Amino acid sequence: MSRVDIVTVFHNDTNFRQHQELLESIRQHEPDGGYRVIAIDNRRNNRGFAVACNLGASDVGATAAVIGFINPDATVHGPFIDAVTGTIDERVVITGCRFGKPDRELRIWGVRDWVCGAAMFVSRHWFTTVGGFDTQFVWSHEELDLIRRAESQGLVCQSIDLPIQHRSPDVDTPEDAAYKQHHFQQAALRYQRKWKT
């Protein structure tokens, strides 16, 4: 039985190849299993990251107590499932990699801790209860909003060191660059309006 359902979303052919490399790195370092991968293909219809992640999390076969969201452009360099499942509990509902994000940015965002949506793990029960990611955040700020919701309920996001590396593309296609810029700006405004920051 799976301990973690891993959702990964790819939106172009490069992402798809990265997704295959990600799966190989997971298999190499978690040879005993304990996970199930749910791949969401956004190549023909880019529904946005939040919608795609929610779709993967609600997959019929997804029943693990922990849901992991790992970007296809991430690489696993060692075992991680024990660390994740040992951290998530009734109080800690979000964990994952902070990737060195400085405290000053967290204070600006109004959160005590933060983990990157590229390597984020959540309690299935809690994630389902709050309705998953807020889909008004198409790309960017969706993980920040989820953390803010947890902390507003007195729950905890706890970043931990995991053997996961995230490598964002050095150069985006013009289409990807425009998409990211537009949705980042929209997400920042929506986050400010929602949380009055």
PyMOL commands that set and color helices and strands:
alter all, ss='L'
color gray80, all
select helices_A, chain A and resi 13-29+49-57+81-87+103-109+124-129+142-152+174-195
alter helices_A, ss='H'
color red, helices_A
select strands_A, chain A and resi 4-10+35-41+66-70+74-76+92-96+119-123+156-159+164-166
alter strands_A, ss='S'
color yellow, strands_A
deselect
rebuild
show_as cartoon
